[in-house]
């Protein structure tokens, strides 16, 4: 057989195979079981908006504190390593609960406190239920042993779900940089923010940057990178079908000097390590400090971008909705994140329809290839935004690069399969080919530093999709 004829036959084979899978997808998208079975086997590329601590399931954390035989407050469900001096009668070791046949009941109560399991949508604000879990299970996430177990859980679950890559917001960077004893800089920063004085803000950030770098910021960043690199190698995280990279994160809830210090550490770390690929800023966007210092935080990112132009960063921006904050506060956060701070990706972006000049902003994101990380179930649970209330169609219509991600699958009792299921069920104008493009976007818009690795992952997805589509076409050929 001649080569041209062989190529023609292969082309028609793939063409017919594509038509078959497109028709099958449309046929099953209204049947939950059939849809989930389809999506379960479908390659899903990467999860780019992934919080490590919120992605580990509560059962894993609970097993750890039980194994350590920590103390639990039988009323508040607070867990402690040592018996508190006050109110000792309210506390018991987990081993004591086991002896009295109460351990199972308390494990269920912890599940409900450390995740959204059994949440009824009435008894407590959903956003508080979500965000308060992080502090509650923090005690179960403090040791290197726990980090190892959690990272392996994320990897093994991803592989089972046909997710090839995770870019996880892993852990903060510790340091012993001395605090500034003089509050003058802090006071001046706050005054500069009040009048939106960019020049004075830059001068003050220069002063702080010099102080932090002269006090061994690079040493602490290097120690952080060494910890990640040793863990990554020791646990054999990367293999032939899976890759993981790490994002540094900074809480936006601290005072401006502390936030900037942690950002400096995070940028230095991301600059130096091939495994640490970017930076993000976290904590509830509607929090008091998050709102009052938002402008200043954007100035910090802009400043550090000038120092570390190769460091990539995504940003939680627009994780707000009407009623959560004043209407005028919905109009500028995404604008500031992309136009001032220079974010290469945006997480959530739920208030896009309320942003100042939204069409212009959407076009700006599309033109500059600024991807949007869509977290459908997270937005539904925390913000009560779903369906047509979500700006998904705005992003799609303006051709803003879309990636589908999980956010905090452990807390939300969800997974990547669930995210794509919601996408297919809620937005009937989204075709299988659209979904496939979003999967490839998750590699194209990842912050992976090595071009060769991106090419390898895309080649792997090509092969995985060919296999998947052939299996579907064979099983459901018409």
C-alpha positions in Angstrom: 0.0 0.0 0.0 1.4 3.4 -0.9 2.1 6.0 1.9 -0.4 8.6 0.6 -3.2 6.0 0.6 -2.2 4.8 4.1 -2.2 8.4 5.4 -5.7 8.9 3.8 -7.1 5.8 5.5 -5.7 6.9 8.8 -7.2 10.3 8.4 -10.7 8.9 7.6 -10.4 6.5 10.5 -9.7 9.3 13.0 -12.4 11.4 11.4 -15.0 8.7 11.8 -13.8 8.0 15.3 -14.1 11.7 16.2 -17.7 11.9 14.8 -18.6 8.8 16.8 -17.4 10.2 20.1 -18.9 13.6 19.5 -22.3 12.0 18.9 -22.0 9.7 21.8 -21.1 12.5 24.1 -24.2 14.5 23.1 -26.3 11.4 23.6 -25.2 10.7 27.2 -24.6 14.1 28.6 -28.1 14.1 30.3 -27.6 10.7 31.9 -25.5 11.1 35.0 -24.2 7.6 35.2 -23.2 7.4 31.6 -21.7 10.8 31.7 -19.6 10.0 34.8 -18.4 6.7 33.3 -17.3 8.6 30.1 -15.5 11.4 32.0 -13.9 9.0 34.4 -11.9 7.5 31.6 -11.3 10.7 29.7 -7.8 12.2 29.9 -8.0 15.4 32.0 -4.6 17.0 31.6 -3.7 19.2 34.6 -5.2 20.6 37.7 -3.8 24.1 37.9 -5.9 25.5 40.8 -5.1 23.0 43.5 -4.6 23.8 47.2 -2.5 21.0 48.7 -3.9 21.1 52.3 -7.5 21.5 51.0 -7.2 18.6 48.5 -6.3 15.9 51.1 -9.4 14.2 52.3 -10.4 14.6 55.9 -10.2 10.8 56.5 -6.4 11.1 56.0 -6.0 13.9 58.5 -8.2 12.1 61.0 -6.3 8.9 60.7 -3.1 10.8 61.5 -4.3 12.5 64.7 -5.9 9.2 65.9 -2.6 7.4 65.2 -0.7 10.1 67.2 -3.3 9.6 70.0 -3.8 13.4 70.3 -6.5 14.9 72.6 -9.9 16.1 71.4 -12.3 18.5 73.0 -15.5 16.6 73.2 -17.6 19.8 72.9 -15.7 22.0 70.4 -13.9 19.1 68.5 -10.6 21.0 68.8 -7.6 18.7 68.6 -4.4 19.3 70.6 -1.1 17.5 71.1 -1.1 18.0 74.8 -3.8 18.2 77.4 -4.7 21.8 78.0 -4.5 23.0 81.6 -7.9 24.5 81.7 -11.1 22.5 81.2 -9.3 19.1 81.3 -12.6 17.3 81.9 -13.8 18.3 78.4 -10.8 16.6 76.7 -10.1 12.9 76.0 -7.4 11.0 74.1 -8.5 9.2 71.0 -7.4 5.9 72.6 -9.8 6.6 75.4 -12.6 7.2 73.0 -11.8 3.9 71.3 -12.0 2.0 74.5 -15.4 3.5 75.3 -16.6 2.7 71.7 -17.1 6.4 70.9 -14.2 6.8 68.4 -16.4 6.2 65.4 -18.9 8.8 66.4 -16.2 11.4 67.0 -14.5 10.6 63.7 -17.8 11.4 62.0 -18.1 14.7 63.8 -14.5 15.6 62.8 -15.4 14.7 59.2 -18.2 17.2 59.3 -16.0 19.9 60.8 -12.9 19.3 58.7 -14.8 19.2 55.4 -18.3 19.9 54.0 -19.6 16.4 54.5 -23.3 16.4 55.5 -23.5 20.2 55.3 -27.2 21.0 55.1 -26.9 24.5 53.5 -28.8 26.1 56.4 -27.2 25.8 59.8 -24.0 27.8 59.0 -22.8 30.1 56.3 -21.2 28.0 53.6 -18.2 30.2 53.1 -17.4 30.1 56.8 -17.9 26.3 56.9 -15.3 26.1 54.0 -12.6 28.5 55.2 -12.7 27.5 58.8 -11.7 23.9 58.0 -8.1 25.0 57.3 -7.4 26.1 60.8 -9.3 23.2 62.3 -7.2 20.5 60.6 -3.9 22.4 60.7 -2.6 20.3 63.5 -2.8 17.2 61.3 -0.6 18.8 58.6 2.5 20.0 60.5 5.1 17.2 60.0 7.1 16.1 57.0 5.5 12.7 57.4 2.1 14.3 56.9 3.3 16.2 53.9 4.6 13.0 52.3 1.4 11.1 52.9 -0.7 14.0 51.5 1.4 14.5 48.4 1.2 10.8 47.6 -2.5 10.8 48.1 -2.9 13.6 45.6 -0.7 11.8 43.1 -2.4 8.5 43.4 -5.8 10.0 43.1 -4.8 12.0 40.1 -3.5 9.0 38.3 -6.7 7.0 39.0 -8.7 9.9 37.5 -6.5 10.2 34.4 -5.1 13.5 35.5 -1.5 13.8 34.3 -0.3 17.0 36.0 -0.9 18.9 39.2 0.3 22.4 40.0 -0.4 22.6 43.7 -0.2 25.5 46.2 1.9 23.5 48.6 3.1 25.3 51.8 4.3 28.6 53.0 8.0 29.5 53.5 9.2 29.8 57.1 11.9 32.3 58.0 13.6 33.9 61.0 14.0 37.3 59.5 13.8 39.7 62.4 10.6 41.8 62.6 11.0 45.5 62.0 10.8 47.2 65.4 10.0 50.5 63.9 6.4 50.8 62.7 7.2 53.8 60.5 7.3 51.9 57.3 4.1 50.1 58.0 2.3 53.4 58.9 3.6 55.0 55.7 2.5 52.1 53.6 -1.0 52.3 54.9 -1.1 56.1 54.4 0.2 55.7 50.8 -2.5 53.1 50.1 -5.2 55.4 51.5 -4.4 58.0 48.7 -3.2 55.4 46.1 0.3 56.9 46.0 2.2 54.5 43.7 5.5 56.4 43.9 5.7 56.5 47.7 4.6 52.8 47.8 7.4 51.8 45.5 10.0 53.8 47.6 8.8 52.0 50.7 8.8 48.6 49.1 12.4 49.3 47.9 13.4 49.9 51.6 11.7 46.7 52.7 13.1 44.7 49.9 16.6 45.8 50.8 16.0 44.9 54.4 14.7 41.4 53.7 17.3 40.5 51.1 20.1 41.7 53.5 18.6 39.5 56.2 19.1 36.2 54.4 15.8 35.9 52.5 17.6 33.9 49.8 18.9 31.4 52.5 15.3 30.7 53.7 14.0 30.4 50.2 16.8 28.0 49.3 16.0 25.8 52.4 12.4 25.7 51.3 13.4 24.6 47.8 15.7 22.0 49.2 12.9 20.5 51.3 10.6 20.3 48.3 13.3 18.8 46.0 14.3 16.2 48.6 10.6 15.2 49.1 9.9 15.2 45.4 12.9 12.9 44.7 12.4 10.7 47.8 8.8 9.9 46.9 9.4 9.5 43.2 6.6 11.9 42.4 7.2 12.3 38.7 6.9 9.1 36.7 6.0 8.1 33.1 2.3 9.1 33.5 2.3 11.8 36.1 4.1 15.1 36.9 3.8 17.5 39.8 5.0 21.1 40.3 4.6 23.4 43.3 3.3 26.9 43.8 4.4 29.1 46.7 1.5 30.9 48.4 1.2 33.8 50.7 -1.8 34.7 53.0 -3.3 38.1 52.2 -4.6 38.3 55.8 -1.4 39.6 57.5 -0.1 43.1 57.9 1.5 44.6 54.8 5.1 44.2 55.9 4.6 40.5 56.7 2.7 39.9 53.4 5.5 41.6 51.4 8.2 39.6 53.3 6.5 36.3 52.4 6.1 37.4 48.8 9.8 38.2 48.6 10.6 34.8 49.9 8.2 33.2 47.5 9.5 35.0 44.4 13.1 34.2 45.3 12.2 30.5 45.7 10.3 30.4 42.4 13.2 32.0 40.7 15.7 29.4 41.9 13.9 26.1 41.7 12.8 24.2 38.6 10.1 22.5 40.8 8.7 25.7 42.3 7.0 27.2 39.2 5.0 30.2 40.6 3.4 32.2 43.3 -0.2 32.8 44.5 -1.9 34.8 47.2 -4.7 33.1 49.3 -7.3 33.6 52.0 -10.9 34.8 51.7 -11.0 37.7 49.3 -13.8 39.3 51.2 -11.9 39.3 54.5 -11.4 42.6 56.1 -7.6 42.8 55.5 -7.9 41.3 52.0 -10.3 44.0 51.0 -8.6 46.9 52.7 -5.1 46.0 51.4 -6.1 44.7 48.0 -4.7 47.7 46.1 -1.4 47.5 48.1 -1.0 43.7 47.4 -1.3 44.4 43.7 1.4 47.0 43.9 3.6 44.4 45.7 3.2 41.9 42.8 3.9 44.6 40.3 7.1 45.6 42.2 8.4 42.0 42.5 7.6 41.4 38.9 10.2 44.1 38.1 12.7 42.3 40.2 11.9 38.7 39.0 10.4 39.1 35.5 10.6 35.4 34.8 8.6 34.3 37.8 5.0 33.4 36.9 2.1 33.9 39.2 -1.6 33.3 39.3 -4.0 35.2 41.6 -7.2 34.6 43.4 -9.2 37.5 42.0 -13.0 38.1 41.7 -13.9 35.3 44.1 -16.7 37.6 45.2 -20.4 38.0 44.5 -23.3 40.5 45.1 -24.2 40.6 48.8 -20.8 39.3 50.0 -19.3 42.8 49.6 -20.6 46.2 48.6 -21.5 46.4 44.9 -18.7 48.9 44.2 -16.1 46.4 45.4 -17.1 44.0 42.6 -15.9 46.3 39.9 -12.1 46.3 40.1 -10.3 43.3 41.6 -9.8 41.4 38.4 -8.8 44.5 36.5 -6.2 45.3 39.1 -4.9 41.7 39.1 -4.3 41.5 35.4 -3.6 45.2 34.4 -1.6 46.3 37.5 -0.2 43.2 39.2 0.4 41.4 35.9 -1.0 38.0 36.8 -0.6 35.4 34.1 -3.6 33.4 35.3 -6.7 34.3 37.3 -8.4 31.9 39.8 -12.2 32.0 40.1 -13.0 35.4 38.4 -16.6 35.0 39.5 -17.5 38.7 39.6 -16.4 39.4 36.0 -19.9 40.6 34.9 -19.7 43.3 37.6 -16.2 44.4 36.7 -15.6 47.9 35.3 -15.7 47.6 31.4 -16.1 43.8 31.5 -16.0 43.4 27.7 -12.8 45.3 27.4 -11.3 43.4 30.3 -12.3 40.0 28.8 -10.8 41.0 25.4 -7.6 42.1 27.2 -7.4 38.7 28.9 -8.0 36.9 25.6 -5.5 39.0 23.7 -2.8 38.6 26.3 -3.5 34.9 26.8 -4.4 35.3 30.5 -6.1 32.0 31.4 -9.1 31.7 33.8 -9.1 28.8 36.3 -12.7 27.7 36.5 -13.6 26.0 39.8 -17.3 25.1 39.3 -18.1 23.2 42.5 -16.1 25.5 44.7 -18.0 28.5 43.3 -21.3 26.7 43.9 -20.6 25.8 47.5 -18.8 28.9 48.7 -20.5 31.6 46.7 -23.7 30.0 45.7 -22.9 30.8 42.1 -23.7 28.2 39.4 -25.4 27.8 36.0 -26.0 31.0 34.2 -25.1 33.1 37.2 -21.5 32.0 36.6 -19.6 34.0 34.0 -18.4 30.9 32.3 -20.1 31.9 29.0 -18.5 35.3 29.1 -15.1 33.8 29.2 -16.0 31.3 26.5 -17.5 33.8 24.1 -14.5 36.1 24.4 -12.2 33.2 23.9 -10.4 33.7 27.2 -8.3 30.5 27.7 -10.2 28.3 30.1 -8.9 25.6 32.4 -11.0 23.4 34.6 -9.7 22.8 38.1 -10.6 21.4 41.5 -9.6 24.1 44.1 -10.0 22.1 47.4 -11.3 18.7 46.5 -10.7 17.2 49.9 -12.7 19.8 51.8 -15.4 19.9 49.1 -15.7 16.1 48.9 -15.2 16.4 45.1 -12.7 15.5 42.4 -11.7 16.4 38.8 -14.3 14.1 37.4 -17.0 16.0 39.2 -15.8 19.3 37.8 -16.0 18.1 34.2 -19.4 16.4 34.9 -20.8 19.8 36.1 -19.4 21.5 33.0 -21.0 19.0 30.7 -24.4 19.0 32.5 -24.7 22.7 33.0 -23.5 24.2 29.8 -25.0 22.3 26.9 -23.3 24.6 24.4 -20.0 23.2 25.5 -19.0 20.4 23.1 -16.7 17.5 23.6 -14.2 19.3 21.4 -14.4 22.3 23.7 -13.8 20.2 26.7 -10.8 18.6 24.9 -9.4 22.0 24.3 -9.7 23.0 27.9 -7.8 19.8 28.8 -5.0 20.8 26.5 -5.1 24.4 27.9 -4.2 23.0 31.3 -0.8 22.1 30.0 -0.4 25.0 27.6 -1.1 27.5 30.4 0.7 25.7 33.1 3.8 27.3 34.6 6.0 24.4 33.8 9.5 25.8 33.1 10.8 23.2 30.7 9.4 23.4 27.2 10.5 19.8 26.7 8.4 18.7 29.6 5.3 20.5 28.2 5.9 18.8 24.8 6.2 15.5 26.5 3.0 15.9 28.5 1.1 17.0 25.3 2.4 14.1 23.4 1.3 11.8 26.2 -2.2 13.4 26.1 -2.3 12.9 22.3 -1.7 9.2 22.9 -4.1 9.0 25.8 -6.9 10.7 23.8 -6.4 8.4 20.8 -6.6 5.4 23.0 -9.7 6.7 24.9 -11.6 7.8 21.7 -10.8 4.5 20.0 -12.2 2.6 23.0 -15.4 4.7 23.0 -15.8 4.4 19.3 -15.3 0.6 19.4 -17.7 0.1 22.3 -20.5 2.4 21.0 -20.1 2.3 17.2 -23.3 3.0 15.5 
